[in-house]
């Protein structure tokens, strides 16, 4: 009987853990969990949300220099640089984000968008294929990049 109680506790613990994982907060593709200590990244996100690309880029450049292991920072830097039409620099930032996190959905979407804007459709499709593998049941990043590729083909 003691073995049964012990086994039931293990099963219950497993269910609780599985439920907790399913209920974890989901962040958008280009952001991670917010940290009250991380004021630079918070400020950069505010500037990006306001579409203030000229102000966001230097804040993000300083941020990634101080936090070279942060894929979200590199992704946001690439995003800001792309909106400034600094495509070569944006590609470097996106590639660093993907080096740090090869499954970063936002970085795949945004580098794909940069390739669409640069009329390099084969490279854009490579990132669409990567998103297709990452997003087994579809995701917003996949749909958005697919839509941009289709619109560019018209």
N, C-alpha and C positions, 0 to 999 in steps of 0.2 A: 504494500500500500504506500509506503514511503517513496518508492520509485515512481509510482503514479503521480503523487503530489508534486514531486520534483520535476517530472516530465511536463506536467500541466503548467508549472511555473515557467519553464523554458519556453513552451509554446506561447503563453500569454506575453512573456517578455518580447518574444519575436514579433508578435502581432502589434504590440505597442510601438516597438521600434519601427516597423514597417509603416504604421499609420503616421508616426511623427515625421518620417522622411517624406511621405506624400503631402503632408500639410506644411512643409517648409516653404518659406516665401520664395516666389519666383521673381527674378529681376529681369529687366529688359536686356536685350542682347548687348548693349553697349555699356552697361553698368553692372556693378556688383553691389554687395551689401554696403550701405552707407556707414561711415565711421565718423563719430563726432570729432575725433582727433584729426581726421584727414581733411582739413579745411581747404587745402589747395585743390584737391580733386572736387570737393563740393563746389567751390567757386568756379572751377572750370566747367562743371556740369551746368551751373546756372548760366554761364556765358554761352555755352553750346545751345541750351534751351532757348536763349534769347537770340540765337543765330548771330552772335557777335564774334564771328570767326577771327578777325584781326586781334581781338583781345584774348580769345580762348587759346589760340596757338602758342603764344609765349608762356602762358600759365602752364599749359600741358607739357611744353618742352622742359620747363623747370621741374615739373612734377616727375616726368619719366627719368630725368637725370638723377633725381633723388630717390626714385623708386623703380629701378631698372627691371624689376621682376613683375611689374604690374601690367598684365595684358590689357585690362580695361583702359588704363592710361594711354597706352600706345594706340589702341583702337580709336579712342576719342581724339588723339592727336592727328591720326590719319584722317579722320572724319573732318576735322577743322581745316587741315591743309588741303583736302580735296575740295572743300567749298571755297577755298582761296585760289583754286585752280593750280595749286602747286603739286601736280600729280606725282612727279618723281619722288618728292619727299613724303607724300602721303603713302605711296606704295611701300617705302622703307618702313614706315611706322606700322602699317598693317601687317607686313611680313614679320616684323618683330613680335607683334601681338600673336600671330599664328605660330611663331616659333615657341613662344611661351605657353600657348594654349592652342594646340592644333584643332580643337573642336569648338573654338570660339565662334559662335554663330554670327554675332555682329560683325566681327572682322571679316568673315567669309562674305557676308552680304555686302559690306561696304567696299571691300577691295574689288568685288565683282562689279559694283556700281561704278567704281573708278575706271575699270576696264571698259565698261559700256560707254562711259563718257569719252574715253580715249579711242573708241571704235576698235577695240581689241576683243572681239566677240568670243574667240576661242578661249581666251583666258577667263573671260566672264563665265563662260559655260563650265569651265573646270571648277570654279567655286560654287556654281549652282549644283554640280554633281556632288561636290563635297557636302553641301548642305542637305542634299537628298539622302546621303548616307547618315548624316548626323541626326536629321529630323525624320525619324522612321515613319512617323504618322503625319508628316507635314508640319510646317511652322511658318510664322509670319515672315521670317527672314528669307526663307525659300520662296514663298509666294511673291514677295516684293521684288526680289532679284529676277525671278522668272518673268514677272510683268514688265520690268525694265528692259530685259533682253528682247522680249516679244515686241515691245513698243519701238525699240531701236531698229528692229528688222523690217518695220513698215515703211 
